Amino acid sequence: MYQDSDQANFELALLIRDLNPQVRVVSRLFNHSLARYLDSVLPQHFSLSVAAAVVAADGLRGGGGGSQ
């Protein structure tokens, strides 16, 4: 999904699911609680968090979260 809004991403995910119940949906959500909830109730749904991706990338390059 590509919107900067959790609501828009959620609505798009539901529309896609209505069109094809078997499709795997990956959405970018900013609200972590909503992301976990959707992952638990919607089959074949996976949420990506921008904040979590930044933290993971920082850890991979050896950053400690501070300025270098």
Buried (B, 14 or more C-beta within 10 A) or exposed (E): BEEEEBEEBBEBBEEBBEEEEEEEBEBBBEBEEBBEEBBEEBEEBEBEBEEEEEEEEEEEEEEEEEEE
